[in-house]
Amino acid sequence: MPQHRYLLTENKIPTRWYNIAADLPTPMPPPLAPDGSPLQPEMMAAIFPMELILQEVSQDRWITIPDPVREIYALWRPTPLHRAVGFEQQDLAQFGVQTGLAGRQGNRAGVGLARFGQAVERGEGAGQ
């Protein structure tokens, strides 16, 4: 049985986040403004730091976690990481998952999460 729960020590704090957008067959639609038009980065910059906006629109599979964020994780990480083993299955429908990802997109998301789970097992998911 695969490991589901990971209690990380300070030296195992992840250095990268997995971005499922890289494994989707088509890019996600952009966030919309109240008038229905795509939000421009400068509109989001009023409430979000630019680095967060860049992460939100990135198509990179792995996104580096900034050192200041990792330092905060090292101070207090009350919740263990839980591997989404169920999502790693090829057929998400068998779990009754209602994600809005249907058919091939759902399977593609499952494949992406399976890649992440395999990377965790190899010690890569935590950026090590």
ABEGO torsion letter per residue (X at the ends): XBBABBBBBAAABBABBBBAAAABABBBBBBBBAAGBBBBAAAAAAABBAAAAAAAABABABBBBBAAAAAAAAABBABBBBBBAAAABABAAAAGBBAGBBEAAAAAAAAAAAAAAAAAAAGAAAGX
